[in-house]
């Protein structure tokens, strides 16, 4: 696999606290859908608290050795939602899969800050892309 681009589906992440989200480090999302032509072909798990990512997509052997992952928020692309305009969040990542192959890529998504009836804030990833490339992150 040289490069593949997928869509990410809508997904509400884990609660972050009683204050609005102000950093990509607050995103913890388990099971973000990876779509190809509208069909679910995988998932992404993001754990900023633990500093790891798992990418389940075509061409990547399972299970990922996620403890060998590198995961960096791209602060140049992080924006906070304003009114009806969603924010943007992006990460660069690298993983080694079960067969020892190394992959890298980016995840970019628009998002909104959702507040539930108890006052907890959640990142709601609205739409985005996952790019997967062979080889290490340069």
N, C-alpha and C positions, 0 to 999 in steps of 0.2 A: 504494500500500500504506500503510495507516494503522498497523496493528500486527498482527504475526503472532508466534505462539509455537510453537516447535518443541522436540522432545526432543533431547538429545545422547546418543549411544550410548557404550558402554564403550570406553575407549581408554587404552592405556599410552603415556605421554609419553617423552621422551628422558631418559637417565640424568642425574642431577644431581650425583652425587659419592658419596663413601664415608660421608657422614653423613646422618641422617634429614632430610627436607625440613622447613623451618621458615618458609618464606615463599612467597607466590604468585609472587614474582619468579623462583623456581626452575622454574616450569612452562614447558616448551617442547614443544608438542604439534602435530605436523603431521598433519592429516587427521582431526580429531575428527569423527565422523559426525553429520550433522544429519538428524533423522528426523521424518517426518510420518505419523502413524498406523502406525508401524513400518516405513515405507518410506524408504530413504535418498534425500533430496532435495538434499543439499549437504554441505559440509564447512566446518570452521573451522580455521584455522592460527593458533597462538599462539606468538609469539616474544618472551618477556620479555627475553631477552638483547639482542635487536635493537630492542625496544620497538615492535613492530608486530603487527597482526592482519589477517587476511584472512577475510572472511565470504562464503561461496558459498551462497546460499539463493535460493529463488524470488523473483523481482521485482528482484533486484540484478544489474545487467549485469556480465558478466565481460570481461576480467579486472579485479579491483579494483585501484585505484591505491593499493596498501597503503602506499606511502611517505607518503601524505597521511592516514594513520590516526592516531587518538588512542586510547590504550589505558591504562586506569588500574585497577590492582587495588583492589578495595573491601575495605580492611583491616577494616572493621567486620563483614564476613561471613567472614573467614578464620579457620578453626579447624583444629587439627592432629588427626589421628586418635588415638583413645585406646582401646586394647584392640580390641574388635570393633566399636566405633562409628566410622564414617567421619568424616573432617573435611569442611569446607565451604570452597569457594573461589569467588570471584566477581570479575568484571571489568565495568567500563563501557567502552564503545567508541564510536567514530565513524569512518566511512569515507566516501570519495567514490568512487563507482563509475566505470566507463569512460565512461558517458554524462554524467557530471558531477553526477548525483544524489547527495545526501547522505543517509546513513542512520545511525542510532545504536541502541544497545540495551544489553542486559546478557547475560552468560553466568553462570549459577550452577550449580555441580555439587558432588556429594559425591565424595570421593576417598579413596584409601588410599595408603599409602607401601609400595611393594613393593621388597623387597631380593632381588637375584638371587644366584646361587651364587658370584659373584666379590665380593660385598659392595657392589655399586652399588645406589643407591636410585633409584626411578622413581615419578613420580606416576601413579596409575592412576585416571582419571576414571571413576566408576562410573555415575552417572545425573545428569541435569541438564536445564536448559532454556536455550534461546536465544530472547531476545525481540528482534525487529527492528521499528524504527519509522522512519517517514520524517522527514527534517529533521535539523538539527544537534542535538548533545548540549547540553542547557541547563545 
